[in-house]
């Protein structure tokens, strides 16, 4: 994934247009467009601005970041989404995740109990 594609992906996660990003960074829209299209590369200071704006590392923007060599792409996607949320939304997101984990645990216990009963009956 190129730098421009990463920027576009971060914008998509936030449902943000290039014009909004340009305004947020106090840049001309054409400059942002050129970065997203990979027609222009940002200098070091601009790269830091993008990283601060999106709350990601410059390593992530440049494609060097790896949280864990065993992490799958979907796990990285969860981190990117989480970073884009407000603190309240993060709390809700985490609580919903816990509901899924609890539901899966109950299903596992239920299927284990059912299997044990089937073995006794058989």
MARMARTI-713968 format. One record per residue: residue in one letter; z negated, x, y negated of N, C-alpha, C in turn. Coordinates in steps of 0.2 Angstrom, whole numbers, plus 5000, padded with zeros to 4 digits. Layout:
N
+------+------+------+------+------+------+------+------+------+------+
| gulo |  n_Z |  n_X |  n_Y | ca_Z | ca_X | ca_Y |  c_Z |  c_X |  c_Y |
+------+------+------+------+------+------+------+------+------+------+
|    A |    Z |    X |    Y |    Z |    X |    Y |    Z |    X |    Y |
...
+------+------+------+------+------+------+------+------+------+------+
//
This chain:
122
+------+------+------+------+------+------+------+------+------+------+
| gulo |  n_Z |  n_X |  n_Y | ca_Z | ca_X | ca_Y |  c_Z |  c_X |  c_Y |
+------+------+------+------+------+------+------+------+------+------+
|    X | 5000 | 5004 | 5006 | 5000 | 5000 | 5000 | 5000 | 5005 | 4994 |
|    X | 5004 | 5003 | 4989 | 5005 | 5007 | 4983 | 4999 | 5005 | 4978 |
|    X | 4999 | 5009 | 4973 | 4994 | 5007 | 4968 | 4996 | 5001 | 4964 |
|    X | 5002 | 5000 | 4963 | 5004 | 4993 | 4960 | 5002 | 4987 | 4965 |
|    X | 5003 | 4988 | 4971 | 5002 | 4983 | 4976 | 4994 | 4981 | 4976 |
|    X | 4990 | 4987 | 4976 | 4983 | 4986 | 4976 | 4981 | 4982 | 4969 |
|    X | 4984 | 4984 | 4964 | 4982 | 4980 | 4957 | 4984 | 4973 | 4958 |
|    X | 4990 | 4972 | 4961 | 4992 | 4965 | 4961 | 4988 | 4961 | 4966 |
|    X | 4986 | 4964 | 4972 | 4981 | 4961 | 4976 | 4975 | 4959 | 4973 |
|    X | 4972 | 4964 | 4969 | 4966 | 4962 | 4966 | 4967 | 4957 | 4961 |
|    X | 4972 | 4956 | 4957 | 4974 | 4951 | 4953 | 4974 | 4944 | 4956 |
|    X | 4978 | 4944 | 4962 | 4978 | 4938 | 4966 | 4972 | 4936 | 4969 |
|    X | 4967 | 4940 | 4971 | 4961 | 4938 | 4973 | 4957 | 4934 | 4967 |
|    X | 4958 | 4936 | 4961 | 4955 | 4933 | 4955 | 4959 | 4928 | 4952 |
|    X | 4965 | 4926 | 4955 | 4969 | 4921 | 4952 | 4971 | 4923 | 4945 |
|    X | 4973 | 4929 | 4944 | 4974 | 4932 | 4937 | 4981 | 4934 | 4936 |
|    X | 4984 | 4932 | 4931 | 4991 | 4934 | 4929 | 4991 | 4941 | 4925 |
|    X | 4996 | 4944 | 4925 | 4997 | 4951 | 4922 | 4995 | 4950 | 4915 |
|    X | 4997 | 4945 | 4912 | 4995 | 4944 | 4904 | 4988 | 4944 | 4903 |
|    X | 4984 | 4941 | 4908 | 4977 | 4941 | 4907 | 4974 | 4948 | 4909 |
|    X | 4976 | 4951 | 4913 | 4974 | 4958 | 4915 | 4975 | 4962 | 4909 |
|    X | 4981 | 4962 | 4906 | 4983 | 4966 | 4900 | 4978 | 4964 | 4894 |
|    X | 4977 | 4958 | 4893 | 4972 | 4956 | 4888 | 4965 | 4959 | 4889 |
|    X | 4963 | 4958 | 4896 | 4956 | 4961 | 4898 | 4955 | 4968 | 4897 |
|    X | 4961 | 4972 | 4898 | 4961 | 4979 | 4897 | 4963 | 4982 | 4890 |
|    X | 4965 | 4977 | 4886 | 4968 | 4978 | 4879 | 4974 | 4983 | 4879 |
|    X | 4979 | 4980 | 4884 | 4985 | 4984 | 4885 | 4991 | 4979 | 4883 |
|    X | 4997 | 4982 | 4882 | 5002 | 4978 | 4881 | 5004 | 4975 | 4888 |
|    X | 5007 | 4969 | 4889 | 5008 | 4966 | 4895 | 5014 | 4970 | 4899 |
|    X | 5018 | 4973 | 4895 | 5024 | 4977 | 4898 | 5021 | 4983 | 4902 |
|    X | 5015 | 4986 | 4899 | 5012 | 4992 | 4902 | 5009 | 4990 | 4909 |
|    X | 5006 | 4984 | 4909 | 5003 | 4982 | 4915 | 5009 | 4980 | 4920 |
|    X | 5014 | 4977 | 4918 | 5019 | 4975 | 4922 | 5022 | 4981 | 4925 |
|    X | 5023 | 4987 | 4922 | 5026 | 4993 | 4924 | 5021 | 4996 | 4929 |
|    X | 5014 | 4996 | 4928 | 5010 | 4998 | 4933 | 5010 | 4994 | 4940 |
|    X | 5011 | 4988 | 4939 | 5011 | 4983 | 4945 | 5017 | 4984 | 4949 |
|    X | 5023 | 4986 | 4945 | 5029 | 4987 | 4949 | 5030 | 4994 | 4951 |
|    X | 5025 | 4998 | 4950 | 5025 | 5005 | 4952 | 5031 | 5009 | 4948 |
|    X | 5032 | 5007 | 4942 | 5037 | 5010 | 4938 | 5034 | 5015 | 4933 |
|    X | 5027 | 5015 | 4933 | 5023 | 5019 | 4929 | 5017 | 5021 | 4932 |
|    X | 5014 | 5027 | 4932 | 5008 | 5028 | 4935 | 5003 | 5029 | 4929 |
|    X | 4997 | 5026 | 4930 | 4992 | 5027 | 4925 | 4989 | 5034 | 4925 |
|    X | 4987 | 5036 | 4919 | 4983 | 5043 | 4918 | 4976 | 5042 | 4921 |
|    X | 4972 | 5047 | 4921 | 4965 | 5047 | 4924 | 4961 | 5042 | 4920 |
|    X | 4961 | 5042 | 4914 | 4957 | 5037 | 4910 | 4959 | 5030 | 4911 |
|    X | 4965 | 5028 | 4912 | 4968 | 5022 | 4913 | 4966 | 5019 | 4920 |
|    X | 4966 | 5024 | 4925 | 4964 | 5023 | 4932 | 4957 | 5021 | 4932 |
|    X | 4953 | 5024 | 4928 | 4946 | 5023 | 4928 | 4945 | 5016 | 4925 |
|    X | 4949 | 5014 | 4920 | 4948 | 5007 | 4917 | 4950 | 5002 | 4922 |
|    X | 4955 | 5003 | 4926 | 4956 | 4998 | 4931 | 4951 | 4997 | 4936 |
|    X | 4948 | 5003 | 4938 | 4942 | 5003 | 4943 | 4936 | 4999 | 4940 |
|    X | 4935 | 5001 | 4934 | 4929 | 4997 | 4931 | 4930 | 4990 | 4930 |
|    X | 4936 | 4988 | 4928 | 4938 | 4981 | 4927 | 4938 | 4977 | 4934 |
|    X | 4940 | 4980 | 4939 | 4940 | 4976 | 4945 | 4934 | 4978 | 4950 |
|    X | 4930 | 4982 | 4947 | 4924 | 4984 | 4951 | 4925 | 4987 | 4958 |
|    X | 4930 | 4992 | 4958 | 4932 | 4995 | 4964 | 4932 | 5003 | 4962 |
|    X | 4933 | 5007 | 4967 | 4933 | 5014 | 4966 | 4940 | 5016 | 4965 |
|    X | 4940 | 5022 | 4961 | 4947 | 5025 | 4960 | 4950 | 5027 | 4967 |
|    X | 4946 | 5029 | 4971 | 4949 | 5031 | 4978 | 4952 | 5025 | 4981 |
|    X | 4949 | 5019 | 4980 | 4952 | 5013 | 4983 | 4959 | 5011 | 4980 |
|    X | 4959 | 5012 | 4973 | 4965 | 5011 | 4970 | 4971 | 5015 | 4972 |
|    X | 4969 | 5022 | 4973 | 4974 | 5027 | 4975 | 4975 | 5027 | 4983 |
|    X | 4971 | 5023 | 4987 | 4973 | 5022 | 4994 | 4969 | 5027 | 4998 |
|    X | 4964 | 5030 | 4995 | 4960 | 5035 | 4999 | 4954 | 5033 | 5002 |
|    X | 4951 | 5027 | 4999 | 4945 | 5024 | 5001 | 4945 | 5021 | 5008 |
|    X | 4940 | 5024 | 5012 | 4939 | 5021 | 5019 | 4931 | 5020 | 5019 |
|    X | 4929 | 5014 | 5020 | 4922 | 5012 | 5020 | 4919 | 5015 | 5027 |
|    X | 4923 | 5014 | 5032 | 4921 | 5015 | 5039 | 4928 | 5016 | 5043 |
|    X | 4928 | 5021 | 5046 | 4935 | 5022 | 5050 | 4936 | 5017 | 5055 |
|    X | 4930 | 5013 | 5057 | 4931 | 5008 | 5062 | 4932 | 5001 | 5059 |
|    X | 4932 | 5001 | 5052 | 4933 | 4994 | 5049 | 4940 | 4992 | 5050 |
|    X | 4941 | 4986 | 5051 | 4947 | 4982 | 5051 | 4949 | 4980 | 5044 |
|    X | 4956 | 4979 | 5043 | 4958 | 4976 | 5037 | 4955 | 4970 | 5034 |
|    X | 4953 | 4965 | 5039 | 4950 | 4959 | 5037 | 4943 | 4960 | 5034 |
|    X | 4940 | 4966 | 5037 | 4933 | 4967 | 5034 | 4933 | 4970 | 5027 |
|    X | 4938 | 4974 | 5026 | 4939 | 4977 | 5019 | 4941 | 4971 | 5015 |
|    X | 4945 | 4966 | 5017 | 4947 | 4960 | 5013 | 4941 | 4956 | 5011 |
|    X | 4936 | 4956 | 5015 | 4930 | 4952 | 5014 | 4926 | 4956 | 5008 |
|    X | 4926 | 4963 | 5008 | 4922 | 4966 | 5003 | 4926 | 4965 | 4996 |
|    X | 4933 | 4965 | 4997 | 4936 | 4964 | 4990 | 4935 | 4957 | 4987 |
|    X | 4935 | 4952 | 4992 | 4934 | 4946 | 4989 | 4927 | 4945 | 4987 |
|    X | 4922 | 4948 | 4990 | 4915 | 4947 | 4988 | 4914 | 4951 | 4981 |
|    X | 4917 | 4956 | 4980 | 4917 | 4959 | 4973 | 4920 | 4955 | 4968 |
|    X | 4924 | 4951 | 4969 | 4928 | 4947 | 4964 | 4923 | 4941 | 4962 |
|    X | 4918 | 4939 | 4966 | 4914 | 4933 | 4965 | 4909 | 4934 | 4960 |
|    X | 4906 | 4929 | 4957 | 4900 | 4929 | 4952 | 4894 | 4930 | 4957 |
|    X | 4889 | 4932 | 4954 | 4883 | 4933 | 4958 | 4881 | 4926 | 4962 |
|    X | 4882 | 4921 | 4958 | 4880 | 4914 | 4961 | 4885 | 4913 | 4967 |
|    X | 4891 | 4914 | 4966 | 4896 | 4913 | 4971 | 4895 | 4918 | 4977 |
|    X | 4893 | 4924 | 4976 | 4891 | 4929 | 4981 | 4886 | 4926 | 4986 |
|    X | 4880 | 4923 | 4982 | 4875 | 4920 | 4986 | 4877 | 4915 | 4991 |
|    X | 4881 | 4910 | 4988 | 4884 | 4905 | 4992 | 4888 | 4907 | 4998 |
|    X | 4893 | 4912 | 4996 | 4897 | 4915 | 5001 | 4893 | 4918 | 5007 |
|    X | 4887 | 4922 | 5005 | 4883 | 4925 | 5010 | 4879 | 4919 | 5014 |
|    X | 4877 | 4914 | 5011 | 4874 | 4909 | 5015 | 4878 | 4905 | 5019 |
|    X | 4885 | 4904 | 5017 | 4890 | 4901 | 5022 | 4891 | 4905 | 5028 |
|    X | 4891 | 4912 | 5027 | 4892 | 4916 | 5032 | 4887 | 4916 | 5037 |
|    X | 4880 | 4915 | 5035 | 4875 | 4915 | 5039 | 4875 | 4908 | 5043 |
|    X | 4877 | 4903 | 5040 | 4878 | 4897 | 5044 | 4883 | 4898 | 5050 |
|    X | 4888 | 4901 | 5049 | 4893 | 4902 | 5054 | 4890 | 4907 | 5060 |
|    X | 4886 | 4912 | 5058 | 4883 | 4916 | 5063 | 4878 | 4912 | 5067 |
|    X | 4874 | 4908 | 5063 | 4869 | 4904 | 5067 | 4873 | 4899 | 5072 |
|    X | 4878 | 4896 | 5069 | 4882 | 4891 | 5074 | 4885 | 4894 | 5080 |
|    X | 4887 | 4900 | 5079 | 4890 | 4904 | 5084 | 4884 | 4906 | 5089 |
|    X | 4879 | 4908 | 5087 | 4873 | 4910 | 5091 | 4871 | 4904 | 5095 |
|    X | 4871 | 4898 | 5092 | 4869 | 4892 | 5096 | 4874 | 4890 | 5101 |
|    X | 4880 | 4891 | 5100 | 4885 | 4890 | 5105 | 4885 | 4895 | 5110 |
|    X | 4883 | 4901 | 5109 | 4882 | 4906 | 5114 | 4876 | 4904 | 5119 |
|    X | 4871 | 4902 | 5116 | 4865 | 4900 | 5119 | 4866 | 4894 | 5123 |
|    X | 4870 | 4889 | 5120 | 4871 | 4883 | 5124 | 4876 | 4884 | 5130 |
|    X | 4881 | 4888 | 5129 | 4885 | 4890 | 5135 | 4882 | 4894 | 5140 |
|    X | 4877 | 4898 | 5138 | 4874 | 4902 | 5143 | 4869 | 4898 | 5147 |
|    X | 4866 | 4893 | 5144 | 4861 | 4888 | 5147 | 4865 | 4884 | 5152 |
|    X | 4871 | 4881 | 5149 | 4875 | 4877 | 5153 | 4878 | 4881 | 5160 |
|    X | 4880 | 4887 | 5159 | 4882 | 4891 | 5165 | 4876 | 4892 | 5170 |
|    X | 4870 | 4893 | 5167 | 4864 | 4894 | 5172 | 4863 | 4887 | 5176 |
|    X | 4863 | 4882 | 5172 | 4862 | 4875 | 5175 | 4868 | 4874 | 5181 |
|    X | 4874 | 4876 | 5179 | 4880 | 4875 | 5184 | 4878 | 4879 | 5190 |
|    X | 4876 | 4885 | 5189 | 4875 | 4889 | 5195 | 4869 | 4887 | 5200 |
|    X | 4864 | 4884 | 5196 | 4858 | 4881 | 5200 | 4861 | 4875 | 5204 |
|    X | 4865 | 4871 | 5201 | 4867 | 4865 | 5204 | 4872 | 4866 | 5210 |
|    X | 4876 | 4872 | 5209 | 4881 | 4874 | 5214 | 4878 | 4877 | 5220 |
+------+------+------+------+------+------+------+------+------+------+
//
